[in-house]
Amino acid sequence: MTPLRTTSPQNTWVTIDLNIDYSIQFPADSYQGKGYTLYQGKGNTSGTPTNVSDIPTSINRKDQQANLYATFCNPNAYPCRLIQYGQALASPLPKSVPYLNSKGESSLLDHTIGFTKGGNLIGILYYTNDPTLTLLPYRGQLYLLSNSSGSFEFAGRAIFSETTKQELFDILSTLSPK
């Protein structure tokens, strides 16, 4: 059974947009970050955008012991055009999800923690401890309930250490639907 944490705001933390559907908070004394930004540039006289790119979400611990990245660049677009979500999870939710470890081998994210709002599951982090890594051994993938599809869809990646694991869970416990 997946451990669950109820989400709630932290009054003294910085709030940013995680993606189009959610905001998130982090403590400014030990973390820095920027929310996603969609640029709607007018472009040149022919209507072609000039030097326009979208900015993905990133939250980084100042000592680089934890990082959370959400929204991501479309690999087929230049400049960056943000993708809000990736692949949807199967229903019922799987106990683990595959990922490529640091050696490029197929492995599993086999630990989970869920995040609820008003008694409803809104997010789930699948994570694992990759024994081939020493500095930041934990890898995770965040899946959020998408407003448009009603499914849990890939929303971002997390890398973190043993000492910052609970901090990252605390940050994810501030997820709030917009």
Solvent accessible surface area in square Angstrom, and as a share of the most:
residue,aa,sasa,rsa
1,M,227,1.02
2,T,39,0.23
3,P,81,0.51
4,L,101,0.50
5,R,68,0.25
6,T,99,0.58
7,T,6,0.04
8,S,55,0.36
9,P,93,0.58
10,Q,74,0.33
11,N,151,0.77
12,T,127,0.74
13,W,58,0.20
14,V,58,0.33
15,T,81,0.47
16,I,23,0.12
17,D,59,0.31
18,L,0,0.00
19,N,0,0.00
20,I,90,0.46
21,D,11,0.06
22,Y,4,0.02
23,S,20,0.13
24,I,0,0.00
25,Q,18,0.08
26,F,5,0.02
27,P,21,0.13
28,A,51,0.40
29,D,120,0.62
30,S,29,0.19
31,Y,4,0.02
32,Q,93,0.41
33,G,31,0.30
34,K,105,0.45
35,G,15,0.15
36,Y,33,0.13
37,T,52,0.30
38,L,70,0.35
39,Y,106,0.40
40,Q,155,0.69
41,G,38,0.37
42,K,190,0.80
43,G,29,0.28
44,N,73,0.37
45,T,152,0.88
46,S,92,0.59
47,G,51,0.49
48,T,76,0.44
49,P,63,0.40
50,T,69,0.40
51,N,162,0.83
52,V,17,0.10
53,S,39,0.25
54,D,11,0.05
55,I,51,0.26
56,P,43,0.27
57,T,1,0.01
58,S,17,0.11
59,I,2,0.01
60,N,27,0.14
61,R,47,0.17
62,K,108,0.46
63,D,74,0.38
64,Q,91,0.40
65,Q,56,0.25
66,A,0,0.00
67,N,7,0.04
68,L,1,0.01
69,Y,94,0.36
70,A,0,0.00
71,T,4,0.02
72,F,57,0.24
73,C,55,0.33
74,N,47,0.24
75,P,119,0.75
76,N,142,0.73
77,A,29,0.22
78,Y,211,0.80
79,P,38,0.24
80,C,20,0.12
81,R,82,0.30
82,L,23,0.12
83,I,52,0.26
84,Q,30,0.13
85,Y,29,0.11
86,G,28,0.27
87,Q,153,0.68
88,A,50,0.38
89,L,25,0.12
90,A,69,0.54
91,S,109,0.70
92,P,122,0.77
93,L,61,0.30
94,P,41,0.26
95,K,185,0.78
96,S,31,0.20
97,V,7,0.04
98,P,93,0.59
99,Y,27,0.10
100,L,125,0.62
101,N,24,0.12
102,S,62,0.40
103,K,136,0.58
104,G,49,0.47
105,E,93,0.42
106,S,93,0.60
107,S,38,0.25
108,L,92,0.46
109,L,1,0.01
110,D,77,0.40
111,H,94,0.42
112,T,20,0.11
113,I,10,0.05
114,G,0,0.00
115,F,0,0.00
116,T,13,0.08
117,K,72,0.30
118,G,73,0.70
119,G,72,0.69
120,N,102,0.52
121,L,49,0.24
122,I,11,0.05
123,G,0,0.00
124,I,6,0.03
125,L,0,0.00
126,Y,0,0.00
127,Y,21,0.08
128,T,14,0.08
129,N,69,0.35
130,D,4,0.02
131,P,124,0.78
132,T,57,0.33
133,L,44,0.22
134,T,124,0.72
135,L,145,0.72
136,L,28,0.14
137,P,19,0.12
138,Y,17,0.06
139,R,61,0.22
140,G,3,0.03
141,Q,22,0.10
142,L,0,0.00
143,Y,15,0.06
144,L,0,0.00
145,L,54,0.27
146,S,2,0.01
147,N,102,0.52
148,S,111,0.72
149,S,62,0.40
150,G,53,0.51
151,S,41,0.26
152,F,29,0.12
153,E,22,0.10
154,F,23,0.10
155,A,0,0.00
156,G,2,0.02
157,R,129,0.47
158,A,1,0.00
159,I,42,0.21
160,F,0,0.00
161,S,8,0.05
162,E,101,0.45
163,T,119,0.69
164,T,2,0.01
165,K,39,0.16
166,Q,107,0.47
167,E,55,0.25
168,L,2,0.01
169,F,8,0.03
170,D,56,0.29
171,I,2,0.01
172,L,0,0.00
173,S,13,0.08
174,T,4,0.02
175,L,1,0.00
176,S,34,0.22
177,P,52,0.33
178,K,119,0.50
